[in-house]
Amino acid sequence: MKQISILFILFSLYQSTLGQTHKHDYFSDSKYFDECIIIHYKIKKITVSEFYSFLENQTIYTFNEKGELICSESNSFEKDAPEIISRQTKDCNEYTNGLQTRHLRYRDQKEKPEWIEEFNYEFDKNGNIIEIRTIDHTIPRNSNVETFLYDDENRFIKSITNSGYITEEYYDADDNLIESSWGSDSLDFNTVKYTYDRWKNILTMDYSGVVFDNYSLVGTENQYDKFGRKKSKTLVYASGNKQFETYYYDNDSIIRVETRFSDSDFKNQTIEIYNSELIQSITEKSNNKTYLKKTFEYEFF
């Protein structure tokens, strides 16, 4: 079940970037912190700690007074030697009237060399990214240039790299993203299609393309309550197995998500604690046993 969870998280991260090409903030906890919250509460620093049976990972986000992400630094620790950093990522942005350069440093294991990349951005007059130049200092042949195109309504419609990798997005008359595709002539194209209700909530997502294994996500279906809040979600995997999620709320904040699977008695529960709009902690339980706790600490300007 852990493998399913990891694959779902990766797919969710991809989904969250669709249609958001003009907002590359590389903020893995951004679902809890939109730009308005960062600015409103004048957040300077967020420390996110993940505990399993020990402190496994800690990420520190720092922001400037405009609410822009300056750096995220993530360290993973070894269970039997918590003073040793086993994996490390440092991801920093430079701003001059908007995002200009991103510097990424990543080390997968302490004995391996560091992977260093640099991303340089060019924007149009509407603030949309029109070009990203990636310089891979570790593996230079991976360096590339990606260009972005937008329609007359300022919506992202296509990007292409100098190696021929293409991403395209399509919209309906109501401005809903209804299809995304990505791939190249040398790689199979993948497609995700969406349907919506009249309030612009996503009802279904259907994936077609490369399926890596039985745990690959190929579809979702959402249901909403009378307030427009998601009350349930069904995820369909390539194996045909399904994952069912039920959402519970305190006002507009999700405070509990219960998960079960069609092929097992496994039950998962996610509990979120808030102070006003700011997330304080997330607890993951499996069959009523806590296996993960995630805490959030804040510093303010």
C-alpha positions in Angstrom: 0.0 0.0 0.0 2.9 2.3 0.6 3.8 2.0 -3.1 0.3 3.0 -4.1 0.6 6.1 -1.9 3.9 7.1 -3.3 2.7 6.8 -6.9 -0.5 8.7 -6.1 1.6 11.5 -4.5 3.8 11.8 -7.6 0.8 11.9 -9.9 -0.9 14.5 -7.7 2.2 16.7 -7.9 2.1 16.5 -11.7 -1.6 17.3 -11.8 -1.0 20.4 -9.6 1.3 21.9 -12.2 -1.1 21.5 -15.1 -2.1 24.9 -16.3 0.2 26.6 -13.9 3.2 27.1 -16.1 3.5 30.8 -15.1 3.8 29.9 -11.4 6.8 27.7 -10.8 7.3 27.9 -7.1 8.6 24.3 -6.5 6.9 24.3 -3.1 6.0 20.7 -2.2 3.6 21.8 0.6 1.9 24.4 -1.6 -1.5 22.8 -1.2 -1.6 24.3 2.3 -0.1 27.7 1.5 -1.3 29.7 -1.4 0.3 33.0 -2.1 -2.5 34.9 -0.3 -1.8 33.0 3.0 1.9 33.6 2.8 1.4 37.3 2.3 -1.5 37.8 4.7 0.3 36.2 7.6 3.7 37.7 6.6 5.3 34.3 6.8 9.1 34.4 6.8 9.9 30.7 7.5 8.1 27.4 7.6 9.8 24.3 9.1 8.2 21.0 8.2 9.2 17.9 10.1 8.2 14.3 9.2 8.3 11.7 11.9 7.9 8.0 11.4 9.5 6.1 14.2 12.2 8.8 14.1 12.7 12.2 12.4 13.1 11.1 8.8 12.9 14.3 6.9 12.9 18.0 7.6 12.2 20.8 5.1 12.7 24.5 5.7 11.0 27.1 3.4 12.0 30.7 3.6 10.2 33.6 1.9 10.8 37.3 1.2 8.4 40.1 2.3 6.6 39.8 -1.1 5.6 36.2 -0.3 8.0 34.8 -2.8 9.8 31.5 -2.1 13.5 32.2 -1.6 14.7 28.7 -0.7 13.5 25.3 0.3 16.1 23.0 1.9 15.2 19.4 2.6 17.3 16.9 4.6 16.6 13.2 5.2 18.2 11.4 8.1 19.2 7.8 8.8 17.2 5.8 11.4 20.3 4.4 13.2 22.4 7.5 12.7 20.2 10.5 13.0 23.1 12.9 12.8 23.9 11.7 9.3 22.1 13.3 6.3 21.3 10.6 3.8 19.7 12.8 1.2 19.7 16.5 0.7 18.1 19.0 -1.6 18.6 22.8 -1.7 16.4 24.7 -4.1 16.8 28.5 -4.2 15.3 31.3 -6.3 16.7 34.7 -7.4 14.3 37.6 -8.1 14.6 40.8 -10.1 11.1 42.1 -10.8 10.0 38.5 -10.8 11.7 35.1 -10.8 14.9 35.1 -12.8 17.0 32.1 -11.7 16.5 28.9 -9.8 19.5 26.9 -8.3 18.9 23.3 -7.5 21.4 21.1 -5.6 20.6 17.5 -4.9 22.5 14.6 -3.3 20.7 11.2 -3.3 23.2 9.4 -1.0 26.0 10.8 1.1 28.7 8.9 -0.8 27.4 10.0 -4.3 28.4 13.3 -6.0 26.1 16.3 -5.8 23.7 16.9 -8.7 23.6 20.6 -9.6 21.2 22.3 -12.0 20.4 26.0 -12.8 17.2 27.3 -14.4 17.0 30.7 -16.1 13.6 32.2 -16.9 12.3 34.6 -19.5 8.8 36.2 -19.2 6.4 37.9 -21.5 4.7 41.2 -20.7 1.9 39.3 -19.0 4.2 37.7 -16.5 4.1 34.2 -18.2 7.2 32.1 -18.5 8.1 31.9 -22.2 11.5 30.2 -21.9 13.4 28.1 -19.3 17.0 27.4 -19.9 18.2 24.5 -17.9 21.9 24.1 -17.3 22.9 20.7 -15.8 26.3 21.2 -14.3 26.6 17.6 -13.3 25.5 15.9 -16.6 25.9 18.7 -19.2 24.2 16.6 -22.0 20.9 16.9 -20.0 20.9 20.7 -20.4 18.0 22.0 -22.5 15.8 24.9 -23.5 12.0 24.8 -23.1 9.8 27.3 -24.7 6.2 28.0 -23.8 3.2 29.3 -25.8 0.0 30.9 -24.7 -3.3 31.6 -26.5 -5.1 35.0 -26.9 -6.7 34.5 -23.5 -3.3 34.2 -21.8 -3.7 30.4 -21.2 -0.8 28.0 -21.5 -1.3 25.8 -24.5 2.1 24.3 -25.4 5.7 23.8 -24.4 8.5 22.1 -26.4 12.1 21.4 -25.5 15.0 21.4 -27.9 15.0 17.6 -27.7 11.5 17.5 -29.0 9.6 16.8 -25.8 6.1 18.4 -26.1 3.4 19.3 -23.5 0.0 20.5 -24.7 -3.2 21.7 -22.9 -6.7 22.2 -24.2 -9.7 24.1 -22.8 -13.4 24.2 -23.2 -15.6 27.3 -23.8 -15.9 27.7 -20.0 -12.1 28.0 -19.6 -11.8 24.5 -18.0 -8.7 22.5 -18.7 -10.1 19.4 -20.4 -7.0 17.7 -21.8 -3.3 17.5 -21.2 -0.8 15.5 -23.2 3.0 15.0 -23.1 5.6 13.0 -24.9 7.8 13.1 -28.0 8.3 11.3 -31.3 10.7 8.9 -29.6 8.5 8.4 -26.5 4.8 7.4 -26.3 2.4 10.3 -25.8 0.4 10.3 -22.6 -3.0 12.0 -22.2 -5.2 13.1 -19.2 -8.8 14.1 -19.9 -11.0 16.0 -17.4 -14.7 16.5 -17.0 -16.4 19.2 -14.8 -19.6 20.1 -13.1 -21.3 23.4 -13.7 -19.4 24.9 -10.7 -16.1 24.0 -12.4 -15.3 21.2 -10.0 -13.4 18.3 -11.5 -15.7 15.3 -11.8 -13.5 12.8 -13.6 -9.9 12.3 -14.7 -9.0 9.6 -17.2 -5.4 8.7 -18.1 -4.2 7.0 -21.3 -0.6 6.2 -22.3 2.3 4.5 -20.7 1.4 2.3 -17.7 4.4 1.4 -15.7 2.8 -1.3 -13.5 -0.4 -2.3 -11.7 -0.1 0.6 -9.3 -0.2 3.2 -12.0 -3.2 5.6 -11.6 -5.5 5.6 -14.6 -8.6 7.5 -13.4 -10.3 9.4 -10.7 -13.9 10.3 -9.9 -14.9 13.1 -7.4 -18.2 13.9 -5.6 -19.0 17.2 -3.9 -21.4 18.4 -1.2 -23.8 21.3 -1.5 -21.1 23.8 -0.5 -18.8 22.7 -3.4 -16.4 20.8 -1.1 -15.1 17.5 -2.2 -16.8 14.8 -0.1 -15.4 11.7 -1.8 -12.8 10.5 -4.3 -12.4 7.2 -6.1 -9.0 6.4 -7.6 -8.7 3.6 -10.2 -5.4 1.8 -10.8 -4.2 -0.2 -13.8 -4.8 -3.4 -12.0 -8.5 -2.5 -11.7 -8.2 -2.1 -7.9 -9.8 1.1 -6.5 -9.0 3.4 -3.6 -11.8 5.2 -1.9 -11.4 8.5 0.0 -13.9 10.3 2.2 -13.4 13.9 3.3 -14.6 15.5 6.5 -14.4 19.2 7.2 -14.3 21.9 9.9 -15.6 24.9 8.1 -13.7 24.9 4.8 -10.6 23.1 6.1 -10.2 19.4 5.5 -9.6 17.9 9.0 -9.9 14.2 8.2 -9.5 11.9 5.2 -10.4 8.2 5.4 -9.0 5.8 2.8 -9.8 2.2 2.1 -9.0 -0.1 -0.8 -11.1 -2.5 -2.8 -8.5 -5.3 -2.6 -7.7 -5.4 1.1 -9.0 -4.5 4.6 -6.3 -1.8 4.8 -7.7 1.5 6.1 -5.9 4.7 6.2 -6.8 7.9 8.0 -5.3 11.4 7.6 -6.0 14.0 10.3 -5.2 17.6 9.8 -5.1 20.2 12.6 -5.3 23.9 11.9 -4.9 27.2 13.8 -7.0 29.6 11.9 -5.9 29.0 8.3 -2.5 27.7 9.1 -1.9 24.0 9.1 -0.2 22.8 12.4 0.1 19.1 12.0 -0.8 16.1 9.8 -1.2 12.6 11.3 -1.4 9.5 9.1 -2.9 6.3 10.7 -3.1 2.8 9.3 -5.7 0.6 10.8 -5.8 3.0 13.8 -2.0 2.9 14.3 0.0 6.1 13.7 2.8 5.7 11.3 3.5 9.3 10.3 3.3 12.7 11.9 4.1 15.9 10.1 4.5 19.2 12.0 4.6 22.8 10.8 6.4 25.6 12.7 6.3 29.2 11.6 8.3 32.4 11.8 6.8 35.8 10.8 8.1 39.1 9.6 
